[in-house]
Amino acid sequence: MSYLLKNATGYNLVDQGTLSGAYEISPYDGAVQLIALDGDASFTVTNSGLAATEAKALSVIVTASGGERNVTFDSDWKWAGTKPAAISSGVSGILSLLVKGTAGTDIVVAYEALGDGT
């Protein structure tokens, strides 16, 4: 099966603001999204609008402030590498997501901390 990768050219940087609690990442909000955590967070993805042969790639830059922040993710996501359990205070990390369908199992994620942190 082949996929059409949307938004592969040009990057819309979208600041999603400061948050905690449940948060739905939308691949329609931009290819690069910024999120600041001021509390623990649980992430899911809104991907119901994708056709069966479409895919979207996006990066979410997550920064923890004011203390270590515990993070959880949809249990159906497939991880390339280690899934973070927490992000240290003052540390940013990049969640790279490939969304290639409408189910949680259609999401492949990688995470890399920038600087010292988990």
Backbone atoms as SQL, in Angstrom:
CREATE TABLE atoms (id INTEGER PRIMARY KEY, chain TEXT, resi INTEGER, resn TEXT, atom TEXT, x REAL, y REAL, z REAL);
INSERT INTO atoms VALUES
  (1, 'A', 1, 'MET', 'N', 0.851, -1.173, 0.000),
  (2, 'A', 1, 'MET', 'CA', 0.000, 0.000, 0.000),
  (3, 'A', 1, 'MET', 'C', 0.895, 1.234, 0.000),
  (4, 'A', 2, 'SER', 'N', 0.518, 2.249, -0.774),
  (5, 'A', 2, 'SER', 'CA', 1.273, 3.494, -0.790),
  (6, 'A', 2, 'SER', 'C', 0.441, 4.587, -0.128),
  (7, 'A', 3, 'TYR', 'N', 1.129, 5.596, 0.355),
  (8, 'A', 3, 'TYR', 'CA', 0.469, 6.686, 1.074),
  (9, 'A', 3, 'TYR', 'C', 0.834, 8.016, 0.453),
  (10, 'A', 4, 'LEU', 'N', -0.083, 8.931, 0.460),
  (11, 'A', 4, 'LEU', 'CA', 0.153, 10.301, 0.053),
  (12, 'A', 4, 'LEU', 'C', 0.496, 11.085, 1.314),
  (13, 'A', 5, 'LEU', 'N', 1.704, 11.652, 1.372),
  (14, 'A', 5, 'LEU', 'CA', 2.139, 12.395, 2.549),
  (15, 'A', 5, 'LEU', 'C', 1.726, 13.850, 2.394),
  (16, 'A', 6, 'LYS', 'N', 0.835, 14.297, 3.263),
  (17, 'A', 6, 'LYS', 'CA', 0.359, 15.677, 3.211),
  (18, 'A', 6, 'LYS', 'C', 1.251, 16.584, 4.047),
  (19, 'A', 7, 'ASN', 'N', 1.323, 17.852, 3.651),
  (20, 'A', 7, 'ASN', 'CA', 2.112, 18.879, 4.343),
  (21, 'A', 7, 'ASN', 'C', 3.588, 18.527, 4.414),
  (22, 'A', 8, 'ALA', 'N', 4.102, 17.842, 3.401),
  (23, 'A', 8, 'ALA', 'CA', 5.510, 17.478, 3.400),
  (24, 'A', 8, 'ALA', 'C', 6.386, 18.674, 3.059),
  (25, 'A', 9, 'THR', 'N', 5.845, 19.691, 2.432),
  (26, 'A', 9, 'THR', 'CA', 6.622, 20.880, 2.113),
  (27, 'A', 9, 'THR', 'C', 6.050, 22.059, 2.873),
  (28, 'A', 10, 'GLY', 'N', 6.914, 22.941, 3.306),
  (29, 'A', 10, 'GLY', 'CA', 6.463, 24.094, 4.067),
  (30, 'A', 10, 'GLY', 'C', 6.004, 23.699, 5.455),
  (31, 'A', 11, 'TYR', 'N', 6.462, 24.400, 6.460),
  (32, 'A', 11, 'TYR', 'CA', 6.120, 24.039, 7.825),
  (33, 'A', 11, 'TYR', 'C', 5.412, 25.196, 8.496),
  (34, 'A', 12, 'ASN', 'N', 4.254, 24.924, 9.027),
  (35, 'A', 12, 'ASN', 'CA', 3.509, 25.912, 9.790),
  (36, 'A', 12, 'ASN', 'C', 3.840, 25.695, 11.257),
  (37, 'A', 13, 'LEU', 'N', 4.508, 26.641, 11.874),
  (38, 'A', 13, 'LEU', 'CA', 4.840, 26.549, 13.292),
  (39, 'A', 13, 'LEU', 'C', 3.662, 27.095, 14.085),
  (40, 'A', 14, 'VAL', 'N', 3.076, 26.228, 14.915),
  (41, 'A', 14, 'VAL', 'CA', 1.880, 26.598, 15.662),
  (42, 'A', 14, 'VAL', 'C', 2.153, 26.454, 17.154),
  (43, 'A', 15, 'ASP', 'N', 2.014, 27.557, 17.883),
  (44, 'A', 15, 'ASP', 'CA', 2.183, 27.531, 19.338),
  (45, 'A', 15, 'ASP', 'C', 0.838, 27.173, 19.963),
  (46, 'A', 16, 'GLN', 'N', 0.769, 25.988, 20.573),
  (47, 'A', 16, 'GLN', 'CA', -0.472, 25.519, 21.186),
  (48, 'A', 16, 'GLN', 'C', -0.638, 26.019, 22.614),
  (49, 'A', 17, 'GLY', 'N', 0.353, 26.756, 23.115),
  (50, 'A', 17, 'GLY', 'CA', 0.233, 27.349, 24.434),
  (51, 'A', 17, 'GLY', 'C', 0.670, 26.417, 25.555),
  (52, 'A', 18, 'THR', 'N', 0.292, 26.810, 26.768),
  (53, 'A', 18, 'THR', 'CA', 0.642, 26.068, 27.975),
  (54, 'A', 18, 'THR', 'C', -0.548, 25.217, 28.388),
  (55, 'A', 19, 'LEU', 'N', -0.260, 23.956, 28.748),
  (56, 'A', 19, 'LEU', 'CA', -1.364, 23.071, 29.078),
  (57, 'A', 19, 'LEU', 'C', -0.954, 22.006, 30.074),
  (58, 'A', 20, 'SER', 'N', -1.962, 21.331, 30.604),
  (59, 'A', 20, 'SER', 'CA', -1.816, 20.132, 31.420),
  (60, 'A', 20, 'SER', 'C', -3.116, 19.352, 31.258),
  (61, 'A', 21, 'GLY', 'N', -3.094, 18.088, 31.673),
  (62, 'A', 21, 'GLY', 'CA', -4.287, 17.262, 31.541),
  (63, 'A', 21, 'GLY', 'C', -4.357, 16.614, 30.176),
  (64, 'A', 22, 'ALA', 'N', -5.558, 16.249, 29.751),
  (65, 'A', 22, 'ALA', 'CA', -5.759, 15.576, 28.474),
  (66, 'A', 22, 'ALA', 'C', -5.609, 16.563, 27.327),
  (67, 'A', 23, 'TYR', 'N', -4.891, 16.128, 26.272),
  (68, 'A', 23, 'TYR', 'CA', -4.685, 16.991, 25.110),
  (69, 'A', 23, 'TYR', 'C', -4.721, 16.155, 23.840),
  (70, 'A', 24, 'GLU', 'N', -5.500, 16.606, 22.849),
  (71, 'A', 24, 'GLU', 'CA', -5.565, 15.953, 21.552),
  (72, 'A', 24, 'GLU', 'C', -4.680, 16.696, 20.561),
  (73, 'A', 25, 'ILE', 'N', -3.659, 16.011, 20.072),
  (74, 'A', 25, 'ILE', 'CA', -2.807, 16.568, 19.028),
  (75, 'A', 25, 'ILE', 'C', -3.551, 16.417, 17.707),
  (76, 'A', 26, 'SER', 'N', -3.629, 17.487, 16.940),
  (77, 'A', 26, 'SER', 'CA', -4.269, 17.410, 15.630),
  (78, 'A', 26, 'SER', 'C', -3.231, 17.590, 14.533),
  (79, 'A', 27, 'PRO', 'N', -3.116, 16.627, 13.620),
  (80, 'A', 27, 'PRO', 'CA', -2.184, 16.790, 12.514),
  (81, 'A', 27, 'PRO', 'C', -2.605, 17.904, 11.563),
  (82, 'A', 28, 'TYR', 'N', -3.808, 18.416, 11.722),
  (83, 'A', 28, 'TYR', 'CA', -4.309, 19.492, 10.881),
  (84, 'A', 28, 'TYR', 'C', -3.923, 20.873, 11.411),
  (85, 'A', 29, 'ASP', 'N', -3.334, 20.939, 12.604),
  (86, 'A', 29, 'ASP', 'CA', -2.973, 22.229, 13.194),
  (87, 'A', 29, 'ASP', 'C', -1.616, 22.738, 12.748),
  (88, 'A', 30, 'GLY', 'N', -0.864, 21.968, 12.009),
  (89, 'A', 30, 'GLY', 'CA', 0.441, 22.403, 11.530),
  (90, 'A', 30, 'GLY', 'C', 1.464, 21.299, 11.652),
  (91, 'A', 31, 'ALA', 'N', 2.480, 21.367, 10.812),
  (92, 'A', 31, 'ALA', 'CA', 3.506, 20.328, 10.764),
  (93, 'A', 31, 'ALA', 'C', 4.450, 20.391, 11.956),
  (94, 'A', 32, 'VAL', 'N', 4.580, 21.577, 12.561),
  (95, 'A', 32, 'VAL', 'CA', 5.421, 21.726, 13.749),
  (96, 'A', 32, 'VAL', 'C', 4.597, 22.472, 14.797),
  (97, 'A', 33, 'GLN', 'N', 4.412, 21.828, 15.950),
  (98, 'A', 33, 'GLN', 'CA', 3.599, 22.410, 17.014),
  (99, 'A', 33, 'GLN', 'C', 4.422, 22.534, 18.290),
  (100, 'A', 34, 'LEU', 'N', 4.202, 23.611, 19.022),
  (101, 'A', 34, 'LEU', 'CA', 4.886, 23.863, 20.294),
  (102, 'A', 34, 'LEU', 'C', 3.896, 23.718, 21.430),
  (103, 'A', 35, 'ILE', 'N', 4.302, 22.995, 22.480),
  (104, 'A', 35, 'ILE', 'CA', 3.463, 22.826, 23.665),
  (105, 'A', 35, 'ILE', 'C', 4.335, 23.019, 24.897),
  (106, 'A', 36, 'ALA', 'N', 3.875, 23.844, 25.832),
  (107, 'A', 36, 'ALA', 'CA', 4.538, 24.006, 27.125),
  (108, 'A', 36, 'ALA', 'C', 3.685, 23.310, 28.179),
  (109, 'A', 37, 'LEU', 'N', 4.313, 22.482, 28.999),
  (110, 'A', 37, 'LEU', 'CA', 3.586, 21.765, 30.051),
  (111, 'A', 37, 'LEU', 'C', 3.781, 22.450, 31.393),
  (112, 'A', 38, 'ASP', 'N', 2.670, 22.765, 32.070),
  (113, 'A', 38, 'ASP', 'CA', 2.749, 23.288, 33.433),
  (114, 'A', 38, 'ASP', 'C', 2.150, 22.298, 34.422),
  (115, 'A', 39, 'GLY', 'N', 1.930, 21.074, 33.962),
  (116, 'A', 39, 'GLY', 'CA', 1.413, 19.983, 34.776),
  (117, 'A', 39, 'GLY', 'C', 1.551, 18.689, 33.992),
  (118, 'A', 40, 'ASP', 'N', 1.129, 17.588, 34.579),
  (119, 'A', 40, 'ASP', 'CA', 1.177, 16.302, 33.893),
  (120, 'A', 40, 'ASP', 'C', 0.212, 16.319, 32.712),
  (121, 'A', 41, 'ALA', 'N', 0.512, 15.518, 31.673),
  (122, 'A', 41, 'ALA', 'CA', -0.320, 15.543, 30.469),
  (123, 'A', 41, 'ALA', 'C', -0.497, 14.144, 29.893),
  (124, 'A', 42, 'SER', 'N', -1.641, 13.970, 29.237),
  (125, 'A', 42, 'SER', 'CA', -1.972, 12.734, 28.545),
  (126, 'A', 42, 'SER', 'C', -2.309, 13.093, 27.102),
  (127, 'A', 43, 'PHE', 'N', -1.617, 12.451, 26.145),
  (128, 'A', 43, 'PHE', 'CA', -1.752, 12.820, 24.741),
  (129, 'A', 43, 'PHE', 'C', -2.486, 11.760, 23.923),
  (130, 'A', 44, 'THR', 'N', -3.369, 12.231, 23.045),
  (131, 'A', 44, 'THR', 'CA', -4.000, 11.415, 22.018),
  (132, 'A', 44, 'THR', 'C', -3.891, 12.192, 20.709),
  (133, 'A', 45, 'VAL', 'N', -4.342, 11.591, 19.612),
  (134, 'A', 45, 'VAL', 'CA', -4.313, 12.264, 18.312),
  (135, 'A', 45, 'VAL', 'C', -5.708, 12.247, 17.713),
  (136, 'A', 46, 'THR', 'N', -6.093, 13.371, 17.132),
  (137, 'A', 46, 'THR', 'CA', -7.316, 13.475, 16.356),
  (138, 'A', 46, 'THR', 'C', -6.932, 13.215, 14.907),
  (139, 'A', 47, 'ASN', 'N', -7.343, 12.070, 14.369),
  (140, 'A', 47, 'ASN', 'CA', -6.955, 11.732, 13.004),
  (141, 'A', 47, 'ASN', 'C', -8.108, 11.169, 12.194),
  (142, 'A', 48, 'SER', 'N', -9.315, 11.519, 12.569),
  (143, 'A', 48, 'SER', 'CA', -10.488, 10.914, 11.937),
  (144, 'A', 48, 'SER', 'C', -10.711, 11.372, 10.503),
  (145, 'A', 49, 'GLY', 'N', -10.063, 12.448, 10.066),
  (146, 'A', 49, 'GLY', 'CA', -10.309, 12.959, 8.718),
  (147, 'A', 49, 'GLY', 'C', -9.415, 12.380, 7.644),
  (148, 'A', 50, 'LEU', 'N', -8.495, 11.478, 7.987),
  (149, 'A', 50, 'LEU', 'CA', -7.585, 10.937, 6.985),
  (150, 'A', 50, 'LEU', 'C', -8.260, 9.871, 6.137),
  (151, 'A', 51, 'ALA', 'N', -8.005, 9.916, 4.844),
  (152, 'A', 51, 'ALA', 'CA', -8.463, 8.851, 3.952),
  (153, 'A', 51, 'ALA', 'C', -7.542, 7.652, 4.133),
  (154, 'A', 52, 'ALA', 'N', -7.969, 6.509, 3.671),
  (155, 'A', 52, 'ALA', 'CA', -7.224, 5.260, 3.877),
  (156, 'A', 52, 'ALA', 'C', -5.821, 5.303, 3.283),
  (157, 'A', 53, 'THR', 'N', -5.580, 6.118, 2.256),
  (158, 'A', 53, 'THR', 'CA', -4.260, 6.158, 1.618),
  (159, 'A', 53, 'THR', 'C', -3.490, 7.436, 1.929),
  (160, 'A', 54, 'GLU', 'N', -3.928, 8.208, 2.913),
  (161, 'A', 54, 'GLU', 'CA', -3.240, 9.441, 3.290),
  (162, 'A', 54, 'GLU', 'C', -2.399, 9.229, 4.540),
  (163, 'A', 55, 'ALA', 'N', -1.382, 10.067, 4.665),
  (164, 'A', 55, 'ALA', 'CA', -0.562, 10.072, 5.874),
  (165, 'A', 55, 'ALA', 'C', -0.162, 11.503, 6.172),
  (166, 'A', 56, 'LYS', 'N', 0.059, 11.799, 7.437),
  (167, 'A', 56, 'LYS', 'CA', 0.549, 13.111, 7.856),
  (168, 'A', 56, 'LYS', 'C', 1.717, 12.905, 8.804),
  (169, 'A', 57, 'ALA', 'N', 2.746, 13.698, 8.622),
  (170, 'A', 57, 'ALA', 'CA', 3.895, 13.690, 9.513),
  (171, 'A', 57, 'ALA', 'C', 3.932, 15.030, 10.236),
  (172, 'A', 58, 'LEU', 'N', 4.197, 14.985, 11.535),
  (173, 'A', 58, 'LEU', 'CA', 4.303, 16.220, 12.284),
  (174, 'A', 58, 'LEU', 'C', 5.258, 16.046, 13.448),
  (175, 'A', 59, 'SER', 'N', 5.763, 17.178, 13.902),
  (176, 'A', 59, 'SER', 'CA', 6.639, 17.206, 15.071),
  (177, 'A', 59, 'SER', 'C', 5.994, 18.080, 16.127),
  (178, 'A', 60, 'VAL', 'N', 6.009, 17.592, 17.358),
  (179, 'A', 60, 'VAL', 'CA', 5.470, 18.354, 18.484),
  (180, 'A', 60, 'VAL', 'C', 6.621, 18.572, 19.459),
  (181, 'A', 61, 'ILE', 'N', 6.975, 19.830, 19.658),
  (182, 'A', 61, 'ILE', 'CA', 8.051, 20.181, 20.578),
  (183, 'A', 61, 'ILE', 'C', 7.410, 20.474, 21.931),
  (184, 'A', 62, 'VAL', 'N', 7.734, 19.631, 22.917),
  (185, 'A', 62, 'VAL', 'CA', 7.120, 19.712, 24.241),
  (186, 'A', 62, 'VAL', 'C', 8.183, 20.184, 25.232),
  (187, 'A', 63, 'THR', 'N', 7.863, 21.225, 26.000),
  (188, 'A', 63, 'THR', 'CA', 8.779, 21.758, 27.011),
  (189, 'A', 63, 'THR', 'C', 8.099, 21.699, 28.377),
  (190, 'A', 64, 'ALA', 'N', 8.804, 21.164, 29.358),
  (191, 'A', 64, 'ALA', 'CA', 8.291, 21.095, 30.728),
  (192, 'A', 64, 'ALA', 'C', 8.827, 22.292, 31.515),
  (193, 'A', 65, 'SER', 'N', 7.943, 22.930, 32.272),
  (194, 'A', 65, 'SER', 'CA', 8.382, 24.052, 33.105),
  (195, 'A', 65, 'SER', 'C', 7.830, 23.890, 34.511),
  (196, 'A', 66, 'GLY', 'N', 8.587, 24.391, 35.487),
  (197, 'A', 66, 'GLY', 'CA', 8.119, 24.387, 36.861),
  (198, 'A', 66, 'GLY', 'C', 8.206, 23.057, 37.568),
  (199, 'A', 67, 'GLY', 'N', 8.875, 22.089, 36.996),
  (200, 'A', 67, 'GLY', 'CA', 9.012, 20.778, 37.620),
  (201, 'A', 67, 'GLY', 'C', 8.918, 19.675, 36.588),
  (202, 'A', 68, 'GLU', 'N', 9.292, 18.478, 36.992),
  (203, 'A', 68, 'GLU', 'CA', 9.172, 17.323, 36.101),
  (204, 'A', 68, 'GLU', 'C', 7.700, 17.062, 35.814),
  (205, 'A', 69, 'ARG', 'N', 7.392, 16.751, 34.563),
  (206, 'A', 69, 'ARG', 'CA', 6.003, 16.515, 34.152),
  (207, 'A', 69, 'ARG', 'C', 5.850, 15.085, 33.653),
  (208, 'A', 70, 'ASN', 'N', 4.949, 14.341, 34.280),
  (209, 'A', 70, 'ASN', 'CA', 4.633, 12.993, 33.825),
  (210, 'A', 70, 'ASN', 'C', 3.801, 13.092, 32.561),
  (211, 'A', 71, 'VAL', 'N', 4.084, 12.204, 31.597),
  (212, 'A', 71, 'VAL', 'CA', 3.349, 12.205, 30.342),
  (213, 'A', 71, 'VAL', 'C', 2.885, 10.783, 30.027),
  (214, 'A', 72, 'THR', 'N', 1.670, 10.685, 29.505),
  (215, 'A', 72, 'THR', 'CA', 1.139, 9.398, 29.046),
  (216, 'A', 72, 'THR', 'C', 0.610, 9.589, 27.638),
  (217, 'A', 73, 'PHE', 'N', 0.477, 8.461, 26.935),
  (218, 'A', 73, 'PHE', 'CA', 0.103, 8.488, 25.532),
  (219, 'A', 73, 'PHE', 'C', -0.904, 7.386, 25.254),
  (220, 'A', 74, 'ASP', 'N', -1.627, 7.529, 24.152),
  (221, 'A', 74, 'ASP', 'CA', -2.563, 6.499, 23.709),
  (222, 'A', 74, 'ASP', 'C', -1.829, 5.161, 23.693),
  (223, 'A', 75, 'SER', 'N', -2.394, 4.157, 24.326),
  (224, 'A', 75, 'SER', 'CA', -1.727, 2.854, 24.463),
  (225, 'A', 75, 'SER', 'C', -1.616, 2.108, 23.139),
  (226, 'A', 76, 'ASP', 'N', -2.356, 2.525, 22.124),
  (227, 'A', 76, 'ASP', 'CA', -2.291, 1.859, 20.817),
  (228, 'A', 76, 'ASP', 'C', -1.161, 2.367, 19.925),
  (229, 'A', 77, 'TRP', 'N', -0.568, 3.502, 20.279),
  (230, 'A', 77, 'TRP', 'CA', 0.495, 4.046, 19.441),
  (231, 'A', 77, 'TRP', 'C', 1.656, 3.068, 19.363),
  (232, 'A', 78, 'LYS', 'N', 2.322, 3.045, 18.217),
  (233, 'A', 78, 'LYS', 'CA', 3.531, 2.241, 18.024),
  (234, 'A', 78, 'LYS', 'C', 4.735, 3.152, 18.208),
  (235, 'A', 79, 'TRP', 'N', 5.679, 2.716, 19.038),
  (236, 'A', 79, 'TRP', 'CA', 6.838, 3.546, 19.372),
  (237, 'A', 79, 'TRP', 'C', 8.095, 3.034, 18.681),
  (238, 'A', 80, 'ALA', 'N', 8.811, 3.949, 18.051),
  (239, 'A', 80, 'ALA', 'CA', 10.140, 3.674, 17.505),
  (240, 'A', 80, 'ALA', 'C', 11.117, 4.186, 18.558),
  (241, 'A', 81, 'GLY', 'N', 11.614, 3.307, 19.386),
  (242, 'A', 81, 'GLY', 'CA', 12.456, 3.720, 20.500),
  (243, 'A', 81, 'GLY', 'C', 11.669, 3.732, 21.793),
  (244, 'A', 82, 'THR', 'N', 12.190, 4.453, 22.773),
  (245, 'A', 82, 'THR', 'CA', 11.633, 4.445, 24.118),
  (246, 'A', 82, 'THR', 'C', 10.577, 5.532, 24.291),
  (247, 'A', 83, 'LYS', 'N', 9.450, 5.136, 24.845),
  (248, 'A', 83, 'LYS', 'CA', 8.371, 6.072, 25.166),
  (249, 'A', 83, 'LYS', 'C', 8.731, 6.776, 26.470),
  (250, 'A', 84, 'PRO', 'N', 8.669, 8.116, 26.511),
  (251, 'A', 84, 'PRO', 'CA', 8.992, 8.816, 27.761),
  (252, 'A', 84, 'PRO', 'C', 7.874, 8.667, 28.792),
  (253, 'A', 85, 'ALA', 'N', 8.262, 8.585, 30.047),
  (254, 'A', 85, 'ALA', 'CA', 7.288, 8.569, 31.141),
  (255, 'A', 85, 'ALA', 'C', 7.179, 9.946, 31.779),
  (256, 'A', 86, 'ALA', 'N', 8.238, 10.746, 31.610),
  (257, 'A', 86, 'ALA', 'CA', 8.265, 12.091, 32.192),
  (258, 'A', 86, 'ALA', 'C', 9.231, 12.952, 31.392),
  (259, 'A', 87, 'ILE', 'N', 9.028, 14.255, 31.484),
  (260, 'A', 87, 'ILE', 'CA', 9.938, 15.226, 30.887),
  (261, 'A', 87, 'ILE', 'C', 10.439, 16.107, 32.019),
  (262, 'A', 88, 'SER', 'N', 11.752, 16.190, 32.146),
  (263, 'A', 88, 'SER', 'CA', 12.364, 16.959, 33.234),
  (264, 'A', 88, 'SER', 'C', 12.118, 18.453, 33.070),
  (265, 'A', 89, 'SER', 'N', 12.089, 19.156, 34.184),
  (266, 'A', 89, 'SER', 'CA', 11.867, 20.600, 34.186),
  (267, 'A', 89, 'SER', 'C', 12.923, 21.311, 33.345),
  (268, 'A', 90, 'GLY', 'N', 12.482, 22.210, 32.497),
  (269, 'A', 90, 'GLY', 'CA', 13.390, 22.980, 31.661),
  (270, 'A', 90, 'GLY', 'C', 13.864, 22.252, 30.420),
  (271, 'A', 91, 'VAL', 'N', 13.416, 21.022, 30.229),
  (272, 'A', 91, 'VAL', 'CA', 13.849, 20.224, 29.082),
  (273, 'A', 91, 'VAL', 'C', 12.774, 20.257, 27.999),
  (274, 'A', 92, 'SER', 'N', 13.227, 20.317, 26.768),
  (275, 'A', 92, 'SER', 'CA', 12.335, 20.188, 25.621),
  (276, 'A', 92, 'SER', 'C', 12.588, 18.851, 24.958),
  (277, 'A', 93, 'GLY', 'N', 11.559, 18.295, 24.388),
  (278, 'A', 93, 'GLY', 'CA', 11.685, 17.061, 23.635),
  (279, 'A', 93, 'GLY', 'C', 10.847, 17.151, 22.380),
  (280, 'A', 94, 'ILE', 'N', 11.208, 16.357, 21.404),
  (281, 'A', 94, 'ILE', 'CA', 10.471, 16.347, 20.146),
  (282, 'A', 94, 'ILE', 'C', 9.751, 15.017, 19.987),
  (283, 'A', 95, 'LEU', 'N', 8.438, 15.102, 19.861),
  (284, 'A', 95, 'LEU', 'CA', 7.623, 13.949, 19.488),
  (285, 'A', 95, 'LEU', 'C', 7.459, 14.003, 17.967),
  (286, 'A', 96, 'SER', 'N', 7.948, 12.999, 17.272),
  (287, 'A', 96, 'SER', 'CA', 7.784, 12.917, 15.821),
  (288, 'A', 96, 'SER', 'C', 6.703, 11.880, 15.549),
  (289, 'A', 97, 'LEU', 'N', 5.632, 12.301, 14.900),
  (290, 'A', 97, 'LEU', 'CA', 4.496, 11.423, 14.664),
  (291, 'A', 97, 'LEU', 'C', 4.267, 11.208, 13.180),
  (292, 'A', 98, 'LEU', 'N', 3.994, 9.972, 12.812),
  (293, 'A', 98, 'LEU', 'CA', 3.518, 9.632, 11.484),
  (294, 'A', 98, 'LEU', 'C', 2.121, 9.054, 11.670),
  (295, 'A', 99, 'VAL', 'N', 1.138, 9.765, 11.158),
  (296, 'A', 99, 'VAL', 'CA', -0.263, 9.362, 11.283),
  (297, 'A', 99, 'VAL', 'C', -0.690, 8.849, 9.920),
  (298, 'A', 100, 'LYS', 'N', -0.965, 7.542, 9.834),
  (299, 'A', 100, 'LYS', 'CA', -1.238, 6.943, 8.527),
  (300, 'A', 100, 'LYS', 'C', -2.570, 6.210, 8.467),
  (301, 'A', 101, 'GLY', 'N', -3.511, 6.665, 9.233),
  (302, 'A', 101, 'GLY', 'CA', -4.840, 6.070, 9.239),
  (303, 'A', 101, 'GLY', 'C', -5.650, 6.629, 10.385),
  (304, 'A', 102, 'THR', 'N', -6.814, 6.049, 10.634),
  (305, 'A', 102, 'THR', 'CA', -7.715, 6.606, 11.638),
  (306, 'A', 102, 'THR', 'C', -7.684, 5.889, 12.982),
  (307, 'A', 103, 'ALA', 'N', -6.953, 4.794, 13.096),
  (308, 'A', 103, 'ALA', 'CA', -6.878, 4.058, 14.363),
  (309, 'A', 103, 'ALA', 'C', -5.619, 4.438, 15.135),
  (310, 'A', 104, 'GLY', 'N', -5.640, 4.235, 16.446),
  (311, 'A', 104, 'GLY', 'CA', -4.460, 4.493, 17.259),
  (312, 'A', 104, 'GLY', 'C', -3.266, 3.669, 16.818),
  (313, 'A', 105, 'THR', 'N', -3.518, 2.473, 16.321),
  (314, 'A', 105, 'THR', 'CA', -2.443, 1.605, 15.846),
  (315, 'A', 105, 'THR', 'C', -1.840, 2.105, 14.537),
  (316, 'A', 106, 'ASP', 'N', -2.454, 3.106, 13.916),
  (317, 'A', 106, 'ASP', 'CA', -1.938, 3.699, 12.683),
  (318, 'A', 106, 'ASP', 'C', -0.997, 4.869, 12.957),
  (319, 'A', 107, 'ILE', 'N', -0.612, 5.048, 14.217),
  (320, 'A', 107, 'ILE', 'CA', 0.260, 6.160, 14.596),
  (321, 'A', 107, 'ILE', 'C', 1.596, 5.603, 15.072),
  (322, 'A', 108, 'VAL', 'N', 2.667, 6.070, 14.424),
  (323, 'A', 108, 'VAL', 'CA', 4.022, 5.689, 14.799),
  (324, 'A', 108, 'VAL', 'C', 4.698, 6.931, 15.371),
  (325, 'A', 109, 'VAL', 'N', 5.331, 6.777, 16.546),
  (326, 'A', 109, 'VAL', 'CA', 5.888, 7.911, 17.267),
  (327, 'A', 109, 'VAL', 'C', 7.331, 7.638, 17.666),
  (328, 'A', 110, 'ALA', 'N', 8.158, 8.665, 17.607),
  (329, 'A', 110, 'ALA', 'CA', 9.515, 8.623, 18.154),
  (330, 'A', 110, 'ALA', 'C', 9.674, 9.846, 19.044),
  (331, 'A', 111, 'TYR', 'N', 10.512, 9.728, 20.079),
  (332, 'A', 111, 'TYR', 'CA', 10.739, 10.835, 21.007),
  (333, 'A', 111, 'TYR', 'C', 12.230, 11.000, 21.229),
  (334, 'A', 112, 'GLU', 'N', 12.660, 12.250, 21.262),
  (335, 'A', 112, 'GLU', 'CA', 14.056, 12.551, 21.582),
  (336, 'A', 112, 'GLU', 'C', 14.092, 13.784, 22.477),
  (337, 'A', 113, 'ALA', 'N', 14.741, 13.653, 23.644),
  (338, 'A', 113, 'ALA', 'CA', 14.910, 14.792, 24.548),
  (339, 'A', 113, 'ALA', 'C', 16.051, 15.651, 24.046),
  (340, 'A', 114, 'LEU', 'N', 15.893, 16.953, 24.178),
  (341, 'A', 114, 'LEU', 'CA', 16.946, 17.896, 23.803),
  (342, 'A', 114, 'LEU', 'C', 17.632, 18.356, 25.085),
  (343, 'A', 115, 'GLY', 'N', 18.891, 18.091, 25.237),
  (344, 'A', 115, 'GLY', 'CA', 19.590, 18.423, 26.479),
  (345, 'A', 115, 'GLY', 'C', 19.474, 17.281, 27.459),
  (346, 'A', 116, 'ASP', 'N', 19.728, 17.567, 28.747),
  (347, 'A', 116, 'ASP', 'CA', 19.651, 16.531, 29.782),
  (348, 'A', 116, 'ASP', 'C', 18.216, 16.342, 30.207),
  (349, 'A', 117, 'GLY', 'N', 17.703, 15.169, 30.026),
  (350, 'A', 117, 'GLY', 'CA', 16.329, 14.892, 30.431),
  (351, 'A', 117, 'GLY', 'C', 15.849, 13.589, 29.870),
  (352, 'A', 118, 'THR', 'N', 14.686, 13.161, 30.348),
  (353, 'A', 118, 'THR', 'CA', 14.109, 11.915, 29.870),
  (354, 'A', 118, 'THR', 'C', 12.886, 12.192, 29.046);
